[in-house]
């Protein structure tokens, strides 16, 4: 079963844009409809943005369908600006990784010059994404006034966020993108993939990768898709080292 990524692969700003698009389309829509609304292509990079919106608790994802969450609806119908800001902060800190960063450094100076290294060494962020994820956290924290003068301010409602994040694995796997889906592949069996012809444009680059626990088709249309390809290659490289080490 594919591993679930425990951190957003897009900025909080982009995650909110995804949720706003789903809301505009009635609060429930297909991935393709959401992409059309935002004038984007359905690609690995777009799937990463959907992952981010789901990780921030703004949407759910199931069987190629997106839907806004109760947390998003609280944000949309906030009674005042204070409630709206608190809801956005709650959404921003919703990912487990972001909660861990906040709990560790709240009231202290955030080590921004080495945050990417800390994420990779201590919090299991893939080395090819460490710098980008660190940037997403810093940018979002600044915009929501959680990071002031280099320090993370104390946010009293964090305890509620931690309890909301305490969901079982089955529920999480049903509601957010798995790693395989983020790499632009449908949740189908190898037999399904063999029976379905590839539908690609003549100008598209397509990479097919099959192996232990992996059956991926990656359509490369943007630079971000190449980053995803690097991520796949790195994981294959690590897997090969593990196999050789155990031999």
C-alpha positions in Angstrom: 0.0 0.0 0.0 1.5 3.4 -0.9 2.8 5.5 1.9 0.9 8.7 2.9 3.0 11.9 2.7 2.8 13.7 6.0 3.5 17.2 4.7 2.0 19.5 2.1 3.6 19.6 -1.3 2.3 23.1 -2.1 2.0 26.5 -0.4 -0.8 27.4 1.9 -1.9 30.2 -0.5 -2.2 27.7 -3.3 -4.0 25.2 -1.1 -6.6 27.9 -0.2 -7.0 28.7 -4.0 -7.8 25.0 -4.6 -10.4 25.0 -1.9 -11.9 28.3 -3.1 -12.2 26.7 -6.6 -14.0 23.6 -5.3 -16.3 25.9 -3.3 -17.0 28.0 -6.4 -18.0 24.8 -8.2 -20.6 23.9 -5.6 -18.4 22.5 -2.8 -18.0 19.2 -4.7 -16.3 18.6 -8.1 -13.9 16.4 -10.0 -10.2 17.0 -10.2 -10.5 17.9 -13.9 -13.2 20.5 -13.2 -11.1 22.1 -10.5 -8.1 22.3 -12.8 -10.3 23.9 -15.5 -11.5 26.5 -13.1 -8.0 27.5 -12.2 -6.8 27.2 -15.8 -4.3 24.6 -15.0 -3.4 21.2 -16.5 -4.1 18.0 -14.6 -0.5 16.9 -13.9 1.8 15.8 -11.1 2.3 19.4 -10.1 -1.5 20.0 -9.9 -1.9 16.8 -7.9 0.6 18.1 -5.4 -1.5 21.2 -4.9 -4.5 19.0 -4.2 -2.4 17.2 -1.7 -1.6 20.4 0.0 -5.2 21.5 0.2 -6.1 18.1 1.7 -3.2 18.2 4.2 -4.4 21.6 5.4 -7.8 20.2 6.1 -9.6 22.4 3.5 -10.8 19.6 1.1 -11.2 15.9 1.0 -10.2 13.7 -1.9 -11.9 10.4 -2.8 -12.2 8.5 -6.1 -11.1 11.5 -8.2 -13.7 13.8 -6.4 -12.9 16.9 -4.3 -15.2 18.3 -1.6 -14.8 21.2 0.9 -14.6 20.4 4.6 -16.3 21.7 7.6 -13.1 23.6 8.5 -13.3 25.4 5.1 -17.0 26.3 5.7 -16.1 27.8 9.1 -13.6 30.0 7.3 -16.0 30.9 4.6 -18.8 31.9 7.0 -16.7 33.4 9.7 -18.6 36.0 11.8 -15.7 38.4 11.9 -12.0 38.9 10.9 -10.7 37.5 14.1 -12.5 34.2 13.6 -11.4 34.1 10.0 -7.7 34.6 11.0 -8.0 31.9 13.7 -9.5 29.5 11.3 -6.8 30.1 8.7 -4.2 29.6 11.4 -5.8 26.3 12.4 -5.8 25.2 8.8 -2.2 26.2 8.3 -1.1 24.2 11.3 -3.3 21.3 10.5 -0.5 19.2 8.8 1.3 17.0 11.4 4.7 18.3 10.3 3.7 21.9 10.7 2.3 21.2 14.2 5.6 19.6 15.2 7.6 22.5 13.9 5.3 25.0 15.8 5.3 23.0 19.0 9.1 22.8 19.0 9.8 26.5 18.3 6.8 28.4 19.6 8.0 31.4 21.6 11.5 30.9 20.2 13.5 32.0 17.2 12.8 29.8 14.1 16.1 28.6 12.6 15.2 29.7 9.1 18.8 29.3 7.8 18.8 25.6 8.6 15.1 24.7 8.8 15.4 22.6 5.6 18.2 20.5 7.0 16.2 20.0 10.2 13.2 18.8 8.3 15.3 16.3 6.4 17.4 15.0 9.3 14.8 15.0 12.1 11.3 15.1 10.6 11.6 12.6 7.6 11.0 15.1 4.8 12.5 13.9 1.5 15.8 15.6 0.8 14.7 16.8 -2.6 11.8 18.7 -1.0 13.3 20.0 2.3 14.1 23.5 1.1 10.7 23.9 -0.6 8.7 22.6 2.4 10.6 24.9 4.7 9.8 27.8 2.4 6.1 26.9 2.5 6.1 26.9 6.3 7.9 30.2 6.7 5.9 32.0 4.0 2.5 30.8 5.5 3.5 31.6 9.0 4.5 35.2 8.1 1.3 35.9 6.2 -0.8 34.6 9.2 1.3 36.6 11.7 2.5 33.5 13.4 6.1 34.4 12.6 7.1 37.9 13.9 10.7 39.2 14.1 12.0 35.7 13.4 10.1 34.1 16.3 7.0 31.9 16.3 4.3 33.6 18.4 2.2 31.6 20.9 -1.1 30.6 19.5 -3.5 29.5 22.2 -5.8 27.4 20.1 -3.1 25.0 19.0 -4.4 22.3 21.4 -7.6 22.0 19.4 -5.6 21.5 16.2 -3.6 18.6 17.7 -6.8 16.8 18.7 -8.4 17.3 15.3 -5.3 15.8 13.6 -5.6 12.6 15.7 -7.4 10.5 13.1 -6.9 6.9 12.3 -4.9 5.8 9.3 -7.9 4.4 7.4 -9.8 7.6 7.5 -6.7 9.6 6.4 -6.0 7.2 3.5 -9.6 7.6 2.3 -9.6 11.4 2.5 -6.2 12.6 1.1 -3.8 11.8 -1.7 -1.4 8.9 -1.2 2.1 9.3 -2.5 1.3 7.2 -5.6 -1.6 9.5 -6.5 0.6 12.6 -6.0 2.9 11.1 -8.6 0.0 11.5 -11.1 -1.3 7.9 -11.2 -4.8 6.6 -10.5 -5.4 4.2 -7.7 -5.8 1.2 -10.0 -4.3 -2.3 -10.1 -1.5 -3.2 -12.5 -4.1 -5.3 -14.5 -6.2 -2.1 -15.0 -3.2 -0.2 -16.2 -2.4 -2.9 -18.7 -5.9 -3.0 -20.1 -6.3 0.8 -20.5 -4.4 2.5 -23.4 -2.4 5.6 -22.6 -4.2 8.8 -23.4 -1.5 11.4 -24.1 -0.9 14.4 -26.3 1.8 14.2 -29.0 3.8 16.9 -27.2 3.7 15.2 -23.8 6.6 13.4 -22.1 5.4 10.3 -20.2 7.5 8.2 -17.8 6.3 4.7 -16.9 7.8 3.1 -13.8 6.9 -0.4 -12.5 8.5 -2.2 -9.6 7.9 -3.5 -6.1 4.9 -1.5 -4.7 5.1 0.9 -7.6 3.1 1.2 -10.8 3.3 4.8 -11.9 2.6 6.8 -15.0 4.0 10.4 -14.8 3.0 12.9 -17.4 5.6 15.7 -17.5 4.3 19.1 -18.6 5.9 21.5 -16.1 9.2 22.0 -14.3 7.5 20.8 -11.0 6.8 17.4 -12.7 10.6 17.0 -13.1 11.0 17.5 -9.4 8.5 14.7 -8.8 10.4 12.5 -11.2 13.6 13.2 -9.1 11.6 12.2 -6.0 10.7 8.9 -7.6 14.2 8.2 -8.7 15.6 9.0 -5.3 13.2 6.5 -3.7 14.1 3.8 -6.2 17.8 4.5 -5.5 17.2 4.1 -1.7 15.2 0.9 -2.3 18.0 -0.6 -4.4 20.5 0.2 -1.6 18.2 -1.5 1.0 17.9 -4.6 -1.2 21.7 -4.8 -1.7 22.3 -4.2 2.0 20.0 -7.0 2.9 21.4 -9.5 0.4 
